[in-house]
Amino acid sequence: MTIDLDLLLRAYAGGYFPMAETRDDPEIFWVEPKKRAILPLDGLHISKSLAKILRQDRFRVTSDAAFEQVIAACAQYADDREDTWINGQIETAFIGLHHRGFAHSVECWADEPGGCRLVGGLYGLALDGAFFGESMFSRQTDASKIALVWLVARLRMGGFRLLDCQFMTGHLASLGAREISQTQYLKLLASVISPEAVQTVGVPGSSASFAAGSPPVSPDWSALEGFLAAASPDGPGGGASMTSSSSPGKLILHSLTQTS
């Protein structure tokens, strides 16, 4: 059994998302929480210790370099979770959405003897002005936090307006996430997804079709790469506007703190 990808996109546009009871459960169910966690893109909390890790470039951060590895890691059992809600259907569907340009990942890599190792990351769905964060994992301290900081920088740079975190956790709360009601969330969601992106905002089972079956052209998920290239001393901007070195982490931190 597979999830229809257009149905999945319509569901997210209408405030729903799929879950499974366990990793091995072949069935899914649709969820619309009464309370929704969001992380305001201008309200990210970066502690002094996290800022230090950013400036040190402790991890090499990439985007869409290992999407299938990230979702597989998020779906694995771990010491802090005995089971996950990402079953085979959901994993396969998101890989399909990634191939269509809707689903994205952020990866954190650590240099180790023998090469780089994937030590943290996150994935989610980009739909017009919204990014729906699905899951994250960490195999080294603070790797998932660094991935989230880079995600927020990417979304801000690309003109996104909503970062949906689904359910509140202490981890997310420490970074500035807050809960809003279902009614507030649906109003916010409707304000960031344009009619051009979705012909009809429906619910699972709706007969509406997703416009053109291709990703919206705006906002721009890749805008951060242009910013980093332009800000680098070797880039077209020559780093003239930056007081830091060409360290990617310092540039990310600067981009997040100069207006917040």
Secondary structure, 3 states (H helix, E strand, C coil): CCCCHHHHHHHHHCCCEEECCCCCCCCCEEECCCEEEECCCCCCCCCHHHHHHHHHCCCEEEECCCHHHHHHHHHCCECCECCCCCCHHHHHHHHHHHHCCCEEEEEEEEEECCEEEEEEEEEEEEECCEEEEEEEEECCCCHHHHHHHHHHHHHHHHCCCEEEEECCCHHHHCCCCEEEEHHHHHHHHHHHCCCCCECCCCCCCCCCCEHHHCCCCCCCCCHHHHHHHHHCCCCCCCCCCCCCCCCHHHHHHHHHHCCC
